[in-house]
Amino acid sequence: MRDQKHRSQLGSGNAAERFTAAGLALGVARKKNREQTWPIILEGQRDRIALETLGFVGPLEVLNRGWDLDRFITYLYEQYGTRNSDGGASICLLMDWDRTGGRLQKTLTERLESLDVKVCHVLRNQLLKALKPETRVVESLKSFFVQLSPFIEQEDPVEFNR
C-alpha cells in the first residue's frame, strides 16, 4: 500500500516504474556492499558522497585519487581478488552513463578481466536504463533520495543516519 502511494507521487507510470527499478537495483547493491563488503568502484568523490547519502556503508573505491590507471587496477586486484565469496564478481564498476563514463567502464573492464577479475555491470546497466532521462551521472543520485529510498529500503531495510 505504501509503495502504491509512493509510486503515485512519482508522476507518470513510466517514471514510477523506472524509479522503482532503479531503487530496487540500488537496494540489492547496497545490501551486498554492506553484508559482503562488495566494493563499488566510482569515478570521483562526489559519486562516493551520493552513494553514502543513499546509505551505502561498505567499500566505495574512487578512481580519481591521483593514481595512474595501472596502480589503481593493481590495488583493486590485490585488495579484492578475482572472485567474491560466492564465486561471483569481486567488484562492481559504476561509472557515469555518459561518454566518458562508458569509456572508463570499458577500459577498466578490459584491464581487470585480463587479470581474471570478475566485474559486475548490472547496477550501472540498470541505472542507465532507468534514469537516463533524468541524469547521466552517479553524483546526482543523491538528488533523487526521496524518490529512490522507499525502494532501496524495500530490498535492504536497514536504519542509517543520513
C-alpha positions as CSV (number, residue, x, y, z in Angstrom):
1,M,0.0,0.0,0.0
2,R,2.8,2.4,1.0
3,D,4.6,1.6,-2.3
4,Q,1.5,2.3,-4.4
5,K,1.1,5.7,-2.7
6,H,4.8,6.5,-3.3
7,R,4.6,5.4,-6.9
8,S,1.6,7.7,-7.5
9,Q,3.7,10.6,-6.2
10,L,6.4,9.9,-8.9
11,G,4.2,11.0,-11.7
12,S,3.6,9.1,-14.9
13,G,3.5,5.3,-14.9
14,N,6.7,5.2,-16.9
15,A,8.6,7.4,-14.4
16,A,7.2,5.4,-11.5
17,E,8.3,2.1,-13.0
18,R,11.8,3.5,-13.8
19,F,12.4,4.9,-10.3
20,T,11.1,1.6,-8.8
21,A,13.6,-0.4,-10.9
22,A,16.5,2.0,-10.0
23,G,15.7,1.9,-6.3
24,L,15.4,-1.8,-6.2
25,A,18.7,-2.2,-8.0
26,L,20.4,0.2,-5.6
27,G,18.9,-1.7,-2.7
28,V,20.3,-5.0,-3.9
29,A,23.7,-3.4,-4.4
30,R,23.6,-1.7,-1.0
31,K,22.8,-4.9,0.8
32,K,25.6,-6.8,-1.0
33,N,28.0,-3.8,-0.4
34,R,27.3,-3.8,3.3
35,E,26.9,-7.6,4.0
36,Q,29.6,-9.0,1.8
37,T,31.9,-5.9,1.7
38,W,31.4,-5.9,-2.1
39,P,33.3,-2.9,-3.4
40,I,31.8,-0.4,-5.8
41,I,34.2,1.4,-8.0
42,L,33.3,5.1,-8.7
43,E,34.7,7.9,-10.8
44,G,35.1,10.6,-8.1
45,Q,34.5,11.8,-4.6
46,R,31.0,13.3,-5.4
47,D,29.9,9.8,-6.6
48,R,31.0,8.4,-3.2
49,I,29.1,11.1,-1.4
50,A,25.9,10.3,-3.4
51,L,26.1,6.6,-2.5
52,E,26.8,7.4,1.1
53,T,23.7,9.7,1.1
54,L,21.7,6.7,-0.1
55,G,23.0,4.6,2.9
56,F,25.9,2.7,1.4
57,V,28.4,1.9,4.1
58,G,30.6,-0.8,2.5
59,P,33.7,-0.2,0.5
60,L,33.4,2.6,-2.1
61,E,36.6,3.0,-4.1
62,V,37.2,6.2,-6.0
63,L,39.1,6.0,-9.3
64,N,40.2,9.7,-9.4
65,R,42.6,9.7,-6.4
66,G,45.7,10.9,-8.1
67,W,46.9,7.4,-9.1
68,D,47.6,6.2,-12.6
69,L,45.4,3.5,-14.0
70,D,48.0,0.8,-13.6
71,R,48.4,1.5,-9.9
72,F,44.6,1.6,-9.3
73,I,44.0,-1.7,-11.1
74,T,46.8,-3.3,-9.2
75,Y,45.3,-2.0,-6.0
76,L,41.9,-3.5,-6.8
77,Y,43.4,-6.8,-7.8
78,E,45.4,-7.1,-4.6
79,Q,42.7,-5.8,-2.3
80,Y,39.6,-7.7,-3.7
81,G,41.0,-10.6,-5.7
82,T,39.3,-12.2,-8.7
83,R,36.0,-13.5,-7.2
84,N,33.9,-12.9,-4.1
85,S,33.0,-15.5,-1.5
86,D,30.1,-16.9,-3.6
87,G,32.2,-17.1,-6.8
88,G,30.6,-14.1,-8.3
89,A,32.0,-10.7,-9.4
90,S,34.6,-9.4,-6.9
91,I,33.8,-5.8,-7.7
92,C,31.1,-3.6,-9.2
93,L,32.0,-0.9,-11.7
94,L,29.7,2.1,-11.5
95,M,31.0,4.8,-13.9
96,D,28.7,7.5,-15.1
97,W,26.5,6.6,-18.1
98,D,27.8,9.4,-20.2
99,R,30.5,9.1,-22.9
100,T,33.5,9.4,-20.6
101,G,32.0,7.0,-18.1
102,G,31.3,4.5,-20.8
103,R,35.0,4.7,-22.0
104,L,36.2,4.3,-18.4
105,Q,33.8,1.3,-17.8
106,K,35.1,-0.4,-20.9
107,T,38.8,0.3,-20.2
108,L,38.6,-0.8,-16.6
109,T,36.6,-3.9,-17.5
110,E,39.2,-5.0,-20.1
111,R,42.1,-4.4,-17.9
112,L,40.6,-6.1,-14.9
113,E,39.3,-9.1,-16.8
114,S,42.8,-9.5,-18.3
115,L,43.8,-10.3,-14.7
116,D,40.8,-12.7,-14.4
117,V,38.9,-10.3,-12.1
118,K,35.2,-10.9,-12.5
119,V,33.4,-7.5,-12.8
120,C,29.7,-6.7,-12.3
121,H,28.0,-4.2,-14.6
122,V,24.4,-4.9,-13.6
123,L,23.9,-1.9,-11.3
124,R,25.3,0.5,-13.9
125,N,23.2,-1.0,-16.7
126,Q,20.0,-0.9,-14.6
127,L,20.6,2.7,-13.6
128,L,21.4,3.7,-17.2
129,K,18.2,2.2,-18.4
130,A,16.0,3.6,-15.6
131,L,17.5,7.1,-15.0
132,K,18.9,8.2,-18.4
133,P,16.1,10.7,-19.0
134,E,16.8,12.4,-15.6
135,T,20.5,12.1,-15.3
136,R,23.7,10.6,-16.7
137,V,25.9,10.8,-13.6
138,V,26.2,8.9,-10.4
139,E,26.7,12.1,-8.3
140,S,23.1,13.2,-9.0
141,L,21.6,10.1,-7.4
142,K,21.5,12.0,-4.0
143,S,19.1,14.5,-5.5
144,F,16.7,11.6,-6.1
145,F,16.9,10.4,-2.5
146,V,13.2,10.9,-1.7
147,Q,12.1,9.0,-4.9
148,L,14.5,6.1,-4.5
149,S,14.8,5.5,-0.8
150,P,11.5,3.6,-0.3
151,F,12.5,1.1,-3.0
152,I,16.1,0.8,-1.7
153,E,14.7,0.2,1.8
154,Q,12.4,-2.5,0.4
155,E,15.5,-4.5,-0.8
156,D,17.7,-3.5,2.1
157,P,15.7,-2.5,5.1
158,V,18.3,-1.0,7.5
159,E,18.4,2.1,9.6
160,F,21.1,4.6,8.8
161,N,22.0,8.2,9.6
162,R,21.9,10.4,6.6
